[in-house]
Amino acid sequence: MNMPTDRGIEAYRLNQLELSVNSAEPVELIVLLYDGAIESVRRAILLLQAGDVPGKAREITRATNIVSELRAILDMQQGGEIAANLAALYDYLRGQLLQANLRNSEEKLDGVAGLLSTLRASWVELADRQREKTRPVSGTGPAVAVRAG
């Protein structure tokens, strides 16, 4: 029996990610961005512990780019105070990532991962609420999507 190679596993993972992105709602896409940022920060921690400074820097750069994208997609005109608060938080996270990279600080990386995880949980809750609002009503007739007005 042939065992899957790392390349095969990575190809499968990328295919699954592509399927997730293509079928996701906008809020779910934001959750996927958080997943990517958190994964990169966690990898950076492991690489830092292993002494792989270039790998750590690569993962921190990836996380920083994702956080920058999260900030860039904020609707500052429509989002009001929430968007302004998120923008400030994203700026703080980018600063923490920069400091973590410059100082090889596992503590700063842990802090960023914690904040990203907390924010992600809020977006997951929002995604769940949106799914609940559009879930078909069960009954004997055809399925009817229910949307909150």
Backbone bond lengths (Angstrom), bond angles and torsions (degrees), N, CA, C in turn:
res aa  C-N    CA-C-N  psi(-1)  N-CA   C-N-CA  omega(-1)  CA-C   N-CA-C  phi
1 M - - - 1.453 - - 1.521 109.00 -
2 N 1.309 116.01 131.34 1.458 120.83 179.26 1.515 109.96 -84.20
3 M 1.328 115.94 135.10 1.463 121.52 177.24 1.523 108.33 -89.32
4 P 1.348 117.49 144.43 1.459 119.31 178.09 1.525 110.30 -64.68
5 T 1.309 114.64 143.46 1.464 120.01 178.33 1.523 109.51 -87.93
6 D 1.324 115.32 163.88 1.471 119.66 176.45 1.522 110.36 -57.93
7 R 1.318 116.84 -38.21 1.467 121.04 -179.88 1.523 110.64 -65.23
8 G 1.326 116.80 -40.54 1.459 120.95 178.08 1.515 112.36 -66.20
9 I 1.318 115.36 -41.70 1.465 119.89 178.50 1.522 109.98 -64.16
10 E 1.324 117.45 -42.97 1.470 121.09 179.36 1.533 110.50 -64.12
11 A 1.336 117.66 -40.60 1.462 120.86 177.87 1.527 110.73 -61.99
12 Y 1.327 116.92 -41.79 1.463 121.33 177.19 1.523 110.54 -62.48
13 R 1.345 116.63 -45.49 1.462 121.17 -179.59 1.528 110.64 -60.92
14 L 1.325 116.92 -43.31 1.462 120.30 179.43 1.524 111.35 -66.12
15 N 1.332 117.26 -37.02 1.458 121.05 177.42 1.525 110.68 -64.44
16 Q 1.338 116.58 -43.32 1.463 120.84 177.99 1.528 110.53 -63.21
17 L 1.329 117.44 -40.27 1.457 121.67 178.18 1.527 110.30 -63.51
18 E 1.330 116.99 -43.60 1.456 120.76 178.83 1.526 111.23 -61.43
19 L 1.322 117.03 -42.45 1.465 120.59 177.28 1.526 110.83 -62.21
20 S 1.338 116.86 -41.29 1.467 121.29 179.13 1.520 110.66 -62.86
21 V 1.311 116.78 -45.81 1.466 121.29 -178.16 1.520 110.65 -64.74
22 N 1.326 116.81 -44.05 1.461 120.22 -176.97 1.518 113.31 -67.51
23 S 1.326 117.71 -24.25 1.466 119.82 -178.10 1.527 112.85 -106.11
24 A 1.313 117.42 4.48 1.466 120.73 -174.21 1.526 112.45 -87.42
25 E 1.325 114.01 149.79 1.458 121.87 170.60 1.531 107.57 -79.49
26 P 1.340 118.46 162.68 1.472 120.18 -178.77 1.530 114.28 -52.99
27 V 1.326 117.94 -42.82 1.466 119.86 -179.88 1.532 109.69 -65.88
28 E 1.329 117.25 -37.11 1.454 120.36 178.34 1.527 111.19 -66.89
29 L 1.326 117.42 -32.15 1.463 120.99 175.88 1.525 110.47 -64.36
30 I 1.315 116.45 -37.86 1.459 119.89 177.52 1.525 109.67 -64.08
31 V 1.330 117.13 -40.59 1.464 120.76 176.74 1.530 109.79 -60.57
32 L 1.327 117.44 -41.29 1.464 120.68 178.27 1.529 111.15 -63.20
33 L 1.336 116.82 -37.56 1.470 119.54 176.09 1.526 110.48 -63.03
34 Y 1.319 116.40 -44.24 1.466 119.44 176.33 1.527 110.70 -59.71
35 D 1.329 116.93 -43.39 1.465 120.15 178.37 1.525 110.88 -56.36
36 G 1.327 116.14 -44.31 1.457 120.20 -179.96 1.520 112.44 -64.74
37 A 1.323 116.74 -41.88 1.465 120.34 179.77 1.524 110.70 -65.53
38 I 1.329 116.42 -45.24 1.469 120.49 -179.99 1.523 110.16 -62.76
39 E 1.315 116.84 -44.30 1.466 120.90 179.06 1.532 110.59 -59.95
40 S 1.322 117.13 -42.25 1.468 120.18 179.58 1.521 111.90 -65.62
41 V 1.329 117.15 -40.89 1.465 119.92 178.67 1.525 109.79 -64.76
42 R 1.307 117.05 -41.77 1.477 119.45 179.31 1.522 111.48 -65.56
43 R 1.333 116.46 -39.46 1.466 119.58 175.53 1.525 110.42 -63.67
44 A 1.333 116.71 -40.94 1.464 120.44 178.89 1.524 110.60 -58.89
45 I 1.330 116.92 -40.70 1.467 120.78 178.45 1.529 109.97 -61.63
46 L 1.319 116.83 -47.39 1.465 120.59 -179.85 1.526 111.46 -62.81
47 L 1.331 116.50 -41.21 1.463 120.58 179.32 1.524 111.14 -67.97
48 L 1.316 116.83 -37.57 1.461 120.81 176.01 1.524 110.12 -62.24
49 Q 1.326 116.71 -45.05 1.463 121.06 178.67 1.526 111.66 -62.57
50 A 1.341 116.31 -32.19 1.467 121.15 -179.86 1.524 112.08 -83.62
51 G 1.327 117.55 -5.77 1.461 120.71 -179.80 1.515 114.05 82.07
52 D 1.319 117.45 13.45 1.467 121.81 179.64 1.530 108.73 -89.99
53 V 1.327 115.98 83.87 1.462 121.34 -175.78 1.534 111.92 -65.25
54 P 1.344 119.64 -44.15 1.473 118.12 177.76 1.529 112.52 -62.33
55 G 1.323 117.32 -39.40 1.464 120.68 177.94 1.512 111.42 -65.02
56 K 1.336 116.24 -42.67 1.468 121.54 177.09 1.523 110.07 -58.57
57 A 1.328 116.39 -46.14 1.468 120.75 -179.27 1.528 111.21 -63.13
58 R 1.326 116.62 -39.47 1.470 121.05 179.20 1.532 110.71 -61.94
59 E 1.328 116.90 -44.88 1.461 120.79 -179.01 1.526 111.70 -69.77
60 I 1.315 117.55 -37.58 1.465 120.08 176.81 1.519 110.08 -65.63
61 T 1.328 117.04 -39.80 1.464 120.37 176.69 1.519 110.69 -62.21
62 R 1.319 116.67 -41.53 1.471 120.65 178.25 1.527 110.17 -62.03
63 A 1.326 117.22 -46.34 1.469 120.90 178.82 1.522 110.76 -62.22
64 T 1.320 116.97 -42.08 1.466 121.22 178.78 1.520 110.97 -61.68
65 N 1.315 116.74 -41.91 1.470 120.56 178.38 1.525 111.42 -63.15
66 I 1.314 117.22 -39.25 1.466 120.23 178.94 1.523 110.33 -67.00
67 V 1.336 117.15 -44.32 1.465 120.53 178.27 1.536 109.97 -62.40
68 S 1.324 117.06 -38.37 1.469 120.54 176.82 1.529 110.81 -63.19
69 E 1.318 116.42 -38.85 1.469 120.36 177.84 1.530 110.32 -66.69
70 L 1.329 117.11 -41.42 1.469 119.82 177.22 1.529 110.32 -59.46
71 R 1.321 116.51 -39.27 1.462 120.07 179.06 1.527 110.67 -69.24
72 A 1.331 116.05 -40.47 1.466 120.78 -176.60 1.530 112.66 -65.03
73 I 1.324 117.77 -28.68 1.466 119.63 -176.62 1.526 112.67 -88.93
74 L 1.319 116.94 -0.57 1.466 118.96 176.59 1.527 109.76 -64.96
75 D 1.314 115.81 137.88 1.470 121.35 175.00 1.522 107.28 -94.25
76 M 1.317 115.30 93.27 1.460 120.56 -173.92 1.533 111.93 -68.01
77 Q 1.322 118.33 -27.57 1.470 120.36 179.94 1.517 111.68 -76.95
78 Q 1.309 117.01 -43.17 1.461 121.15 -177.60 1.528 112.51 -87.78
79 G 1.336 116.95 -26.72 1.452 121.01 -172.03 1.511 115.85 -79.58
80 G 1.324 117.03 -16.68 1.454 120.91 176.64 1.514 114.29 58.08
81 E 1.323 115.20 -138.13 1.464 121.79 -175.10 1.532 112.18 -65.16
82 I 1.318 116.88 -36.06 1.467 119.73 179.51 1.522 110.22 -62.85
83 A 1.322 117.45 -46.36 1.463 120.78 179.30 1.524 110.75 -63.34
84 A 1.320 117.26 -40.36 1.467 120.82 179.21 1.525 110.38 -64.07
85 N 1.332 117.28 -41.85 1.465 120.70 178.33 1.531 111.47 -65.95
86 L 1.330 116.56 -41.75 1.462 119.43 177.23 1.527 110.74 -64.00
87 A 1.317 117.68 -41.02 1.469 121.01 178.61 1.529 110.30 -58.67
88 A 1.324 116.40 -45.82 1.465 120.33 179.00 1.529 111.05 -63.51
89 L 1.318 116.70 -39.25 1.460 120.47 179.49 1.527 110.97 -67.50
90 Y 1.322 116.98 -41.43 1.469 120.15 177.19 1.532 110.57 -63.43
91 D 1.327 117.19 -39.91 1.470 120.18 176.65 1.530 110.12 -61.57
92 Y 1.324 116.48 -42.81 1.464 121.11 177.90 1.537 110.17 -60.94
93 L 1.331 117.03 -46.08 1.462 120.91 179.98 1.525 111.57 -60.68
94 R 1.330 116.55 -41.88 1.471 119.34 177.80 1.518 110.71 -62.28
95 G 1.322 117.22 -40.86 1.457 120.85 177.28 1.522 111.98 -63.09
96 Q 1.331 116.43 -41.90 1.458 121.03 178.54 1.532 110.76 -64.25
97 L 1.322 116.49 -40.17 1.464 120.19 177.97 1.527 110.80 -64.35
98 L 1.315 117.04 -40.73 1.463 121.02 177.50 1.526 110.17 -61.39
99 Q 1.327 116.10 -47.40 1.469 120.28 179.18 1.525 111.39 -63.30
100 A 1.320 116.97 -40.52 1.465 120.83 178.48 1.523 110.36 -61.22
101 N 1.311 116.03 -39.60 1.459 120.76 -179.65 1.522 110.61 -68.57
102 L 1.319 117.02 -45.51 1.460 120.96 -177.56 1.527 112.34 -68.36
103 R 1.320 116.55 -36.31 1.473 121.31 -173.81 1.527 113.70 -103.88
104 N 1.342 116.36 2.58 1.472 120.29 -175.73 1.518 110.22 50.16
105 S 1.321 115.60 51.49 1.459 121.64 -174.22 1.529 111.95 -98.92
106 E 1.319 114.49 105.79 1.461 119.73 175.56 1.529 110.11 -65.87
107 E 1.325 117.04 -33.49 1.467 121.75 179.88 1.532 110.98 -61.61
108 K 1.321 117.19 -44.21 1.469 119.99 178.74 1.527 110.74 -66.29
109 L 1.326 116.47 -39.01 1.459 119.95 177.66 1.524 111.27 -63.84
110 D 1.327 116.53 -41.12 1.468 120.15 176.69 1.528 110.42 -60.73
111 G 1.333 116.44 -42.02 1.462 120.38 179.00 1.515 112.14 -62.61
112 V 1.329 116.62 -43.04 1.466 121.09 178.51 1.526 109.85 -63.54
113 A 1.327 117.09 -45.25 1.469 120.35 179.73 1.523 110.74 -60.02
114 G 1.329 116.88 -39.58 1.463 120.56 178.87 1.519 112.28 -64.83
115 L 1.329 116.46 -45.64 1.472 119.53 179.05 1.520 111.31 -64.54
116 L 1.329 116.36 -43.29 1.466 119.36 178.78 1.530 110.90 -62.16
117 S 1.315 117.12 -38.81 1.472 120.68 179.47 1.528 111.14 -65.69
118 T 1.317 116.39 -39.46 1.471 120.57 178.07 1.528 110.23 -64.86
119 L 1.324 116.55 -45.85 1.469 120.36 178.38 1.523 110.68 -63.06
120 R 1.326 116.34 -41.98 1.465 120.70 179.37 1.522 110.81 -58.32
121 A 1.326 116.83 -42.82 1.463 120.51 -180.00 1.525 111.18 -58.72
122 S 1.322 117.23 -38.32 1.467 120.57 177.97 1.520 111.40 -65.85
123 W 1.332 117.09 -40.67 1.461 120.46 179.15 1.524 110.98 -69.32
124 V 1.324 117.74 -35.19 1.468 121.03 176.58 1.525 109.39 -63.06
125 E 1.328 116.40 -42.90 1.462 120.39 178.17 1.528 110.44 -61.44
126 L 1.319 117.48 -42.35 1.467 121.21 177.85 1.528 110.61 -63.62
127 A 1.318 117.27 -42.46 1.464 120.89 178.32 1.523 110.70 -62.55
128 D 1.323 116.64 -41.28 1.467 120.75 177.91 1.523 110.93 -62.08
129 R 1.326 116.80 -43.06 1.470 120.53 178.35 1.518 111.35 -61.82
130 Q 1.333 116.44 -41.48 1.460 119.32 179.34 1.522 111.10 -65.64
131 R 1.332 116.95 -40.72 1.471 120.12 177.57 1.522 110.53 -62.67
132 E 1.321 116.32 -40.50 1.468 121.62 180.00 1.532 110.62 -61.39
133 K 1.315 116.42 -39.07 1.470 120.75 -178.69 1.519 112.32 -69.17
134 T 1.332 117.48 -26.44 1.466 120.14 -176.87 1.521 112.98 -107.06
135 R 1.355 116.62 6.36 1.463 120.04 179.74 1.522 109.55 -68.78
136 P 1.343 116.97 138.28 1.472 119.95 178.80 1.534 111.26 -61.58
137 V 1.328 114.36 144.92 1.465 120.94 177.54 1.524 107.10 -81.45
138 S 1.347 117.18 131.19 1.457 119.50 -179.73 1.517 109.69 -81.84
139 G 1.297 114.98 150.12 1.469 120.92 -179.62 1.500 109.05 166.87
140 T 1.326 116.72 -169.80 1.441 120.02 -176.95 1.524 112.38 -86.84
141 G 1.295 117.80 -20.43 1.464 120.41 -179.13 1.509 111.65 -85.80
142 P 1.340 116.84 -174.93 1.464 120.24 178.60 1.522 110.15 -64.33
143 A 1.317 115.28 153.56 1.462 120.74 179.98 1.512 110.18 -64.48
144 V 1.314 115.56 135.53 1.464 122.37 178.58 1.520 108.06 -123.43
145 A 1.312 116.20 126.58 1.461 119.71 178.80 1.516 108.28 -78.29
146 V 1.307 115.84 134.84 1.452 122.19 179.59 1.514 107.57 -105.81
147 R 1.305 117.12 125.64 1.459 121.70 178.06 1.513 109.23 -123.27
148 A 1.292 114.50 139.46 1.469 119.02 175.82 1.519 108.07 -76.98
149 G 1.283 116.56 138.88 1.450 121.23 -176.64 1.409 113.10 -88.82
